[in-house]
Amino acid sequence: MALIVHKYGGTSMGSTERIRNVAKRVAKWARAGHQMVVVPSAMSGETNRLLALAKELSPAATSPELQRELDMIASTGEQVSVGLLAIALQAEGMAAVSYAGWQVPIATDSAYTKARIQSIDDQRVRADLEAGKVVIITGFQGVDEEGNITTLGRGGSDTSAVAVAAALKADECLIYTDVDGVYTTDPRIVPEARRLHTISFEEMLEMASLGSKVLQIRSVEFAGKYRVPMRVLSSFTPWDIAIEEEARSGTLITFEEDEKMEQAVVSGIAFNRDEAKISLLGVPDKPGIAFQILGPVADANIDVDVIIQNVSHDGKTDFSFTVHRNDYQRTLDLLKSAVVPKTGAAEVTGDPKICKVSIVGIGMRSHVGVASKMFRSLSEEGINIQMITTSEIKTSVVIDEKYMELAVRALHKAFDLDQASA
């Protein structure tokens, strides 16, 4: 008997018929003798609908008080899901009980709309599992030490599921989604993209951080920290598929660099069109200037991605960085009001129409010339590179957004990702 965590995305929970299918699948695993914990997302589109109502009433406000209420509103989507799934399981003859994040409780910090999990009390859940019940826990949410409901940011149900699996020391965490695994890149852009049977934790971490929407990055970080075995698989296979077949399907995220793994130099191409570039021109080139620029940005809870500082001329330099497109205007306003007057920068410019394209692969550690091959492929397509950043197993470039799909297709072909490895 194993303790298994299932996570279901919004499309899997999109209607009562789909919820009934989820219940049948979970019941199948429970009847096979496994202890089952399920973490579902809100029904497809529900969180967007709820937040749109709030935006109608307060289009521009971003105060902490408003953020608190956004979490109060957004968290109700998952509460409906867990209740419906518990009812569907009971209708299948299974003992089932649902909990909101604050009832477990899942303790978080107080960063509304993007809170981080600090601890999970597993006592109540374990007691229910021992009593033979299926336990269903809301994804995406928790509670801070003041008792306020918090949410973990978009895609946070993945993080909830992995955190619950870590707390319970689950044997495996299965992430059911609307795709049947992790692909070399998005099949909607490159039809020849292949599903990977396995991917290393490090590669998945890079893919998630670089814009691959299969898993939220914090869920992968959690899995890595607590070594939670994870599998990404499709919720649209028939619910009555044999458990043995289902348990081997999708993509397994591994922690051991198995020699039998698909040892391509590059495993996948990730991309992110949600980026914007900001540049401060004519900044005094002196110690501490990067902190003077990025300190206020960090204090405003704005994540910075790629950073480049140019060579100094006459004691002045240009400083560029990228942020999420949603934070673009706020960052521009902050720099103009708080940073330019203090640093004496000549000008702030920005470009919200950029994207980041990346190649990822643990094979890059032991192969030379990978980055130059990437740059050559892009130059042959007439694509200009604006910024470059590298790590041991990835190379990312910032380019004009209009060339994104062309770049992804060219790189996928250049690194033979459409060919199955031997």
Disulfide bonds with the S-S distance in Angstrom:
none
